[in-house]
Amino acid sequence: MDNSEYMEILLDGKSNLEELFADLDQEFRLANKKKSKNSDRIIPGFRSVLKLQNLPERFIKLFEKRKLLTESN
């Protein structure tokens, strides 16, 4: 931090470290907001399926039933 050339490169036109980190924080938040918009998409109607309390049991029954059907053929 005592090296003025290093600080000039690090600050990249900002007046101090506080200003640099404030800009970095804002850029980081914008990048995360864009990322979260794309990753939060769920097929319409699927959210209600995910909220079913007995969803795991239903899957187990479905697979057991399918296994019985394939074994009987």
C-alpha positions in Angstrom: 0.0 0.0 0.0 3.0 2.3 0.3 3.9 1.8 -3.3 2.1 4.7 -5.2 2.3 3.0 -8.6 0.7 -0.2 -7.2 -2.1 1.9 -5.6 -2.7 3.7 -8.8 -3.1 0.5 -10.7 -5.2 -1.1 -8.0 -7.6 1.9 -7.6 -8.0 2.2 -11.4 -9.1 5.8 -11.3 -11.0 5.6 -8.0 -10.0 8.1 -5.3 -9.6 5.5 -2.5 -10.1 1.9 -1.5 -13.6 2.6 -0.1 -14.8 3.9 -3.5 -13.1 0.9 -5.3 -14.8 -1.7 -3.0 -18.2 0.2 -3.2 -18.1 -0.2 -7.0 -17.0 -3.8 -6.8 -19.9 -4.5 -4.4 -22.4 -2.9 -6.8 -21.0 -4.9 -9.8 -21.1 -8.1 -7.7 -24.7 -7.5 -6.7 -25.8 -6.8 -10.3 -24.1 -10.0 -11.5 -25.8 -12.1 -8.8 -29.2 -10.6 -9.6 -28.9 -11.5 -13.2 -27.7 -15.0 -12.4 -30.6 -15.6 -9.9 -33.2 -14.5 -12.4 -32.2 -17.2 -14.8 -31.7 -20.0 -12.3 -35.1 -19.5 -10.5 -37.2 -20.6 -13.4 -39.5 -23.6 -12.7 -42.0 -25.1 -15.2 -45.5 -23.7 -14.6 -47.4 -25.9 -12.2 -44.3 -27.7 -11.0 -43.9 -25.5 -7.9 -47.2 -26.8 -6.5 -46.0 -30.4 -7.1 -42.8 -29.6 -5.2 -44.9 -28.4 -2.2 -46.8 -31.7 -1.8 -46.1 -33.0 1.6 -46.2 -36.7 0.6 -44.2 -36.3 -2.6 -41.4 -38.8 -1.7 -44.0 -41.4 -0.8 -45.9 -40.8 -4.0 -42.7 -41.4 -6.0 -41.9 -44.6 -4.1 -45.4 -45.9 -4.8 -45.1 -44.9 -8.5 -41.8 -46.7 -8.9 -43.1 -49.8 -7.0 -46.2 -49.9 -9.2 -44.1 -49.6 -12.4 -41.7 -52.3 -11.2 -44.7 -54.7 -10.6 -46.1 -53.9 -14.0 -42.8 -54.6 -15.8 -42.3 -57.8 -13.8 -45.7 -59.1 -14.7 -45.1 -58.7 -18.5 
